[in-house]
Amino acid sequence: MKTIKAAAICAVVGVALAGVAIASPASADPSSNSYVLVGSDTLQDVSNALINGTSISGSPVRVVKNDAKTLGSFDAFGSTTIQTKTGGTYFGRPTGSGDGVKALSRSIDGAPYTAGTQPGGKAAAAAVISGAVDIARSSSGPVVNTSGVLAYVPFARDAVSYAYNGDPSTLGSITAAQLQQIYTCAAGANVINGVTVQPLLPQGLSGTRKFFLGKIGVADNAALTTCVTNNGANPTYASFDENDGTVLAANQIIPFSVASYIAQSNNAAQNRVGSAQLGTPNGIAPFTGSGTALVPNPAYYSDGTFGRDTYLVVEYARIDSTNAKFEQDLADLMDPSKIKSLSNSGTFQTNSGSVKAKFGFLPPSSTTILRANAS
């Protein structure tokens, strides 16, 4: 896991704990004796903080299972394979939102799972992973099917912009229409205020990539591959870790989660901002404040184009009290009314929601669970 700022003890979901030691955060993968999370890079830092324990909100907060067993949140990038349960199968690390939901789906249906390729060309063979994944982190929403096997539980509100490395007076206000032209290689469109802009993209299974391209009206297809590669910006094509500003050379741009940028800038998460700055594609600043005291701008987060809700995805049957597979512990973790659930958005400093705020997130626009088909 990525390093997070602090660790401290807290209550379980609705049950007080005493005398439970919390391991120091480390760069190694976690060890879990209960539920496992995989998927989105955008949500991993705040998930890691909640699960490891943190005092970043001014009071100790930690989310664990009702019986005090620990959760495990696996990062989107790292070793090619992971083992999520003791004695379980090693399988390819899910590389983002799409991969996380796919891994959850294969964990449910028992079909072989093949992970996406990790940046650097690392790939893993297909594996049967029944029961290996309990929760997928997703920074993008589903195609809704009211009878679908998956439940998308609202986690927090984020927003997406583009990050750039260059002069703010030149590259700081590239409009959505201009971004569309840049990412489709329209003739001369990548010259902004006399500067030639080179587009980059995160890895193919990134939810931020999917969201950004959808909102600027660009199809993720062979034409996009050709465009980005021929611009000379990304010879290996879309193999970058998402939300990593250090990949940007001069006058390059890449989609970026605003919450992740805020968390990194505030040193709540590992700082990979580098020389990157966030643009304003709609004329509204994504955040306010400066230095290590950035806060989300609600006006930008509520924008119909660039604001987005993020989700935790679980098997619906396991949180449905009428189903034989129902698990009260998992349902409690998905219950926003529980002050130390993963889905809580409360602002009091002992609530999970207060930790999310320190990582640049706002409460989701809705607490309605959405159902969807397996991926």
C-alpha positions as CSV (number, residue, x, y, z in Angstrom):
1,M,0.0,0.0,0.0
2,K,1.0,3.6,-0.4
3,T,2.3,5.3,2.7
4,I,-0.3,7.3,4.5
5,K,0.2,10.0,7.1
6,A,-0.8,8.4,10.5
7,A,-2.3,5.3,12.1
8,A,-4.4,5.1,15.2
9,I,-7.0,3.0,16.8
10,C,-10.7,3.5,16.4
11,A,-14.1,1.8,16.7
12,V,-15.4,-0.9,14.5
13,V,-18.6,-0.2,12.6
14,G,-20.8,0.5,15.6
15,V,-18.7,-1.6,18.0
16,A,-16.0,-0.2,20.3
17,L,-12.5,-1.7,20.3
18,A,-10.0,-1.9,23.0
19,G,-6.4,-3.1,23.1
20,V,-6.1,-3.7,19.4
21,A,-2.8,-2.9,17.9
22,I,-2.6,-1.4,14.5
23,A,0.4,-2.1,12.3
24,S,2.4,0.8,10.9
25,P,1.5,1.7,7.3
26,A,4.0,0.1,4.8
27,S,4.6,-0.2,1.1
28,A,3.9,-3.9,1.1
29,D,0.6,-5.4,0.2
30,P,-1.8,-5.7,3.1
31,S,-2.8,-8.8,5.1
32,S,-6.5,-9.2,5.6
33,N,-8.4,-11.7,7.7
34,S,-11.8,-10.6,6.4
35,Y,-12.9,-8.4,3.4
36,V,-10.6,-7.4,0.5
37,L,-10.8,-4.3,-1.7
38,V,-9.2,-3.9,-5.1
39,G,-9.5,-1.5,-8.1
40,S,-9.5,2.3,-8.5
41,D,-6.2,4.2,-7.9
42,T,-8.3,7.3,-7.2
43,L,-9.9,5.7,-4.2
44,Q,-7.0,3.7,-2.8
45,D,-5.3,6.3,-0.7
46,V,-8.4,7.2,1.3
47,S,-9.4,3.6,1.5
48,N,-6.0,2.7,2.8
49,A,-6.2,5.5,5.4
50,L,-9.6,4.4,6.6
51,I,-8.6,0.7,6.8
52,N,-5.1,1.2,8.3
53,G,-6.3,3.8,10.8
54,T,-5.6,7.6,10.7
55,S,-5.9,10.7,12.8
56,I,-5.8,13.1,9.9
57,S,-9.3,14.4,10.7
58,G,-8.2,15.3,14.2
59,S,-9.5,12.2,15.9
60,P,-8.6,8.5,15.5
61,V,-10.7,6.8,12.8
62,R,-10.4,3.2,11.6
63,V,-12.8,1.0,9.8
64,V,-12.8,-2.7,10.6
65,K,-15.3,-5.6,10.4
66,N,-17.8,-5.9,13.2
67,D,-15.9,-8.8,14.8
68,A,-12.7,-6.6,14.8
69,K,-11.1,-8.4,11.9
70,T,-9.1,-6.2,9.6
71,L,-9.8,-5.3,6.0
72,G,-7.3,-5.3,3.2
73,S,-7.1,-2.7,0.4
74,F,-4.8,-3.6,-2.5
75,D,-3.3,-0.8,-4.6
76,A,-3.8,-0.6,-8.3
77,F,-0.1,-0.8,-9.1
78,G,2.7,-2.8,-7.7
79,S,3.7,-6.4,-8.1
80,T,2.3,-8.3,-11.1
81,T,0.3,-10.7,-8.9
82,I,-1.4,-10.5,-5.5
83,Q,-2.7,-13.0,-2.9
84,T,-5.7,-11.5,-1.2
85,K,-6.7,-14.3,1.2
86,T,-4.3,-16.5,3.3
87,G,-3.6,-19.6,1.3
88,G,-5.5,-18.3,-1.6
89,T,-4.7,-18.2,-5.3
90,Y,-2.2,-15.7,-6.6
91,F,-3.7,-13.7,-9.5
92,G,-3.1,-10.6,-11.6
93,R,-3.3,-7.3,-9.7
94,P,-6.4,-5.3,-10.8
95,T,-5.1,-2.2,-12.4
96,G,-8.0,0.2,-12.0
97,S,-11.7,0.6,-11.7
98,G,-12.6,-1.6,-14.6
99,D,-10.2,-4.3,-13.6
100,G,-11.4,-4.2,-10.0
101,V,-15.1,-4.7,-11.0
102,K,-14.0,-7.5,-13.3
103,A,-12.1,-9.2,-10.6
104,L,-15.1,-8.9,-8.2
105,S,-17.3,-10.4,-11.0
106,R,-15.0,-13.4,-11.5
107,S,-14.8,-13.8,-7.7
108,I,-18.6,-14.2,-7.7
109,D,-19.1,-16.3,-10.8
110,G,-15.9,-18.5,-10.7
111,A,-14.9,-17.9,-14.3
112,P,-11.2,-17.4,-14.9
113,Y,-9.9,-13.8,-14.3
114,T,-7.3,-12.2,-16.5
115,A,-5.9,-8.9,-15.2
116,G,-5.0,-5.9,-17.4
117,T,-1.4,-5.3,-18.1
118,Q,0.5,-3.3,-15.4
119,P,2.4,-0.3,-16.6
120,G,5.7,-1.5,-17.9
121,G,4.2,-4.4,-19.8
122,K,3.8,-6.7,-16.8
123,A,1.0,-9.3,-17.2
124,A,-0.3,-12.3,-15.4
125,A,-1.9,-15.5,-16.5
126,A,-5.6,-16.2,-16.1
127,A,-6.6,-17.7,-12.7
128,V,-9.8,-18.9,-11.0
129,I,-10.3,-16.5,-8.1
130,S,-13.6,-17.6,-6.5
131,G,-14.2,-15.6,-3.2
132,A,-10.9,-13.7,-3.5
133,V,-12.4,-10.2,-3.8
134,D,-15.2,-8.7,-1.7
135,I,-15.3,-5.0,-2.7
136,A,-14.2,-3.2,-5.8
137,R,-13.2,0.5,-5.8
138,S,-14.7,2.3,-8.8
139,S,-14.3,5.9,-9.8
140,S,-16.9,5.6,-12.5
141,G,-20.5,4.6,-12.3
142,P,-22.3,1.6,-13.9
143,V,-24.7,0.9,-16.8
144,V,-27.7,0.4,-14.5
145,N,-29.7,-2.8,-14.5
146,T,-32.2,-3.0,-11.6
147,S,-31.8,-6.7,-11.4
148,G,-28.0,-6.9,-11.8
149,V,-25.8,-9.0,-9.6
150,L,-23.6,-6.0,-8.6
151,A,-24.4,-3.2,-6.2
152,Y,-22.7,0.2,-6.7
153,V,-22.7,1.9,-3.3
154,P,-22.0,5.7,-3.4
155,F,-18.7,6.4,-1.7
156,A,-17.8,10.1,-2.3
157,R,-18.0,13.0,-4.7
158,D,-14.9,13.6,-6.9
159,A,-14.3,15.7,-10.0
160,V,-11.9,15.3,-13.0
161,S,-9.8,17.9,-14.7
162,Y,-6.6,17.7,-16.8
163,A,-3.2,18.2,-15.3
164,Y,-0.5,20.0,-17.3
165,N,3.1,20.9,-17.1
166,G,3.6,24.4,-18.4
167,D,2.7,28.0,-18.1
168,P,-0.8,28.6,-16.5
169,S,-1.4,31.6,-18.7
170,T,-1.0,29.3,-21.7
171,L,-2.3,25.9,-20.7
172,G,-4.4,26.6,-17.6
173,S,-7.8,27.1,-19.4
174,I,-8.1,24.5,-22.1
175,T,-11.8,24.1,-22.8
176,A,-13.7,20.8,-23.1
177,A,-14.1,21.5,-26.9
178,Q,-10.4,22.1,-27.2
179,L,-9.6,18.9,-25.2
180,Q,-11.8,16.9,-27.6
181,Q,-9.9,18.2,-30.6
182,I,-6.5,17.6,-28.9
183,Y,-7.4,14.0,-28.1
184,T,-8.7,13.3,-31.7
185,C,-5.8,15.0,-33.4
186,A,-7.9,17.6,-35.2
187,A,-5.6,19.5,-37.6
188,G,-3.7,22.2,-35.6
189,A,-5.9,21.8,-32.6
190,N,-3.1,20.8,-30.2
191,V,-1.5,24.3,-30.6
192,I,-2.8,26.3,-27.7
193,N,-1.7,30.0,-27.4
194,G,1.2,29.2,-29.6
195,V,2.3,26.1,-27.6
196,T,2.1,22.6,-29.0
197,V,0.3,20.4,-26.4
198,Q,0.9,16.7,-26.2
199,P,-1.9,14.5,-24.8
200,L,-1.2,11.5,-22.4
201,L,-3.6,9.0,-21.0
202,P,-3.6,6.7,-18.0
203,Q,-3.7,2.9,-18.4
204,G,-6.6,1.4,-20.3
205,L,-8.7,0.2,-17.3
206,S,-8.6,3.5,-15.5
207,G,-12.0,4.8,-14.4
208,T,-10.6,8.4,-14.6
209,R,-9.6,7.8,-18.2
210,K,-13.0,6.4,-19.1
211,F,-14.8,9.2,-17.4
212,F,-12.6,12.0,-18.9
213,L,-12.8,10.7,-22.5
214,G,-16.6,10.2,-22.2
215,K,-17.1,13.8,-21.0
216,I,-15.1,15.3,-23.8
217,G,-16.7,13.1,-26.3
218,V,-13.8,11.0,-27.4
219,A,-14.1,7.3,-28.2
220,D,-11.5,5.0,-26.6
221,N,-10.6,3.1,-29.8
222,A,-7.8,2.5,-32.3
223,A,-8.1,6.0,-33.6
224,L,-7.3,7.4,-30.1
225,T,-4.4,5.0,-29.9
226,T,-3.0,6.3,-33.2
227,C,-3.6,9.9,-32.2
228,V,-1.8,9.7,-28.8
229,T,1.0,7.7,-30.2
230,N,1.5,9.8,-33.3
231,N,1.7,12.9,-31.2
232,G,4.9,11.6,-29.9
233,A,3.7,11.9,-26.3
234,N,3.3,8.2,-25.4
235,P,5.1,5.7,-27.6
236,T,4.0,2.8,-25.4
237,Y,0.4,4.2,-25.4
238,A,-1.6,4.8,-22.3
239,S,0.6,2.8,-19.9
240,F,0.9,5.5,-17.3
241,D,-0.2,5.2,-13.7
242,E,-3.2,7.5,-13.2
243,N,-3.0,10.5,-11.0
244,D,0.7,10.8,-11.3
245,G,1.9,14.2,-12.3
246,T,5.5,13.2,-12.5
247,V,5.0,11.5,-15.9
248,L,4.4,14.9,-17.5
249,A,7.1,16.5,-19.6
250,A,6.8,20.2,-20.6
251,N,3.5,21.0,-22.3
252,Q,2.0,17.6,-21.8
253,I,-1.5,17.0,-20.4
254,I,-3.3,14.0,-18.8
255,P,-6.6,13.4,-17.1
256,F,-6.4,13.8,-13.3
257,S,-8.7,13.3,-10.3
258,V,-9.2,16.5,-8.4
259,A,-9.5,14.7,-5.1
260,S,-6.2,12.9,-5.7
261,Y,-4.5,16.1,-6.6
262,I,-5.7,17.8,-3.4
263,A,-4.8,14.8,-1.2
264,Q,-1.3,14.6,-2.7
265,S,-0.7,18.4,-2.5
266,N,-1.9,18.4,1.1
267,N,0.5,15.5,1.9
268,A,-2.5,13.4,2.9
269,A,-1.4,10.9,0.3
270,Q,1.9,10.1,-1.3
271,N,2.8,13.2,-3.3
272,R,3.3,12.4,-7.0
273,V,2.2,15.8,-8.2
274,G,5.6,16.8,-9.5
275,S,5.4,19.9,-11.7
276,A,1.8,19.3,-12.6
277,Q,-1.0,21.9,-12.2
278,L,-4.7,21.4,-12.6
279,G,-6.5,23.2,-15.5
280,T,-9.9,24.8,-15.5
281,P,-11.8,23.4,-18.5
282,N,-15.1,25.1,-17.6
283,G,-13.8,28.4,-16.2
284,I,-14.3,27.2,-12.6
285,A,-11.4,26.5,-10.3
286,P,-11.3,22.9,-9.2
287,F,-10.1,23.8,-5.7
288,T,-9.5,26.8,-3.5
289,G,-6.6,27.5,-1.1
290,S,-2.9,27.1,-1.7
291,G,0.2,25.1,-0.8
292,T,-0.7,22.2,1.5
293,A,-4.1,23.7,2.4
294,L,-6.2,22.9,-0.7
295,V,-9.9,22.2,-0.4
296,P,-12.5,21.1,-3.1
297,N,-14.5,23.8,-4.8
298,P,-18.1,22.6,-4.5
299,A,-19.0,24.6,-7.7
300,Y,-16.6,22.5,-9.7
301,Y,-17.5,19.2,-8.1
302,S,-21.2,19.8,-8.8
303,D,-20.5,20.6,-12.5
304,G,-22.6,18.3,-14.7
305,T,-19.7,17.5,-17.0
306,F,-16.6,17.2,-14.7
307,G,-18.1,16.2,-11.3
308,R,-18.6,12.5,-10.6
309,D,-19.7,10.2,-7.8
310,T,-17.4,7.3,-7.0
311,Y,-18.5,3.9,-5.7
312,L,-17.7,0.8,-3.8
313,V,-19.0,-2.3,-5.6
314,V,-20.2,-5.5,-3.9
315,E,-22.3,-8.5,-4.7
316,Y,-25.9,-7.3,-4.2
317,A,-27.0,-10.6,-2.6
318,R,-24.5,-10.1,0.2
319,I,-26.1,-6.8,1.3
320,D,-29.7,-7.8,0.6
321,S,-31.3,-8.9,3.9
322,T,-33.9,-11.0,2.1
323,N,-31.2,-13.1,0.4
324,A,-29.6,-16.3,1.8
325,K,-26.2,-14.9,1.0
326,F,-26.8,-11.8,3.2
327,E,-23.9,-10.8,5.5
328,Q,-24.6,-8.2,8.1
329,D,-21.0,-7.2,8.5
330,L,-20.6,-6.3,4.8
331,A,-24.0,-4.6,4.8
332,D,-22.8,-2.4,7.8
333,L,-19.7,-1.5,5.9
334,M,-21.8,-0.3,3.0
335,D,-24.3,1.6,5.3
336,P,-23.7,5.4,5.2
337,S,-25.6,5.8,8.5
338,K,-22.8,4.0,10.4
339,I,-20.3,6.6,11.4
340,K,-17.3,4.4,10.7
341,S,-18.6,2.5,7.6
342,L,-16.7,2.8,4.3
343,S,-19.6,4.7,2.8
344,N,-20.2,7.2,5.6
345,S,-20.0,10.9,4.6
346,G,-20.5,12.6,8.0
347,T,-18.4,15.6,8.7
348,F,-17.8,15.1,12.5
349,Q,-14.1,14.4,13.0
350,T,-14.7,10.8,14.3
351,N,-16.7,9.9,11.2
352,S,-15.3,8.2,8.1
353,G,-16.6,11.1,6.0
354,S,-14.2,13.5,7.8
355,V,-11.3,11.5,6.6
356,K,-12.6,11.5,3.0
357,A,-12.8,15.3,3.2
358,K,-9.1,15.5,4.1
359,F,-8.4,13.5,0.9
360,G,-10.2,16.0,-1.3
361,F,-13.7,14.3,-1.5
362,L,-17.1,15.7,-0.8
363,P,-20.3,13.7,0.0
364,P,-21.8,11.9,-3.0
365,S,-24.7,13.5,-4.8
366,S,-26.9,10.6,-3.8
367,T,-26.8,7.6,-1.4
368,T,-29.0,5.5,-3.7
369,I,-27.4,2.1,-4.5
370,L,-27.3,1.3,-8.2
371,R,-27.4,-2.2,-9.5
372,A,-25.6,-3.5,-12.5
373,N,-24.6,-6.6,-14.4
374,A,-21.3,-8.4,-13.7
375,S,-18.4,-7.1,-15.8
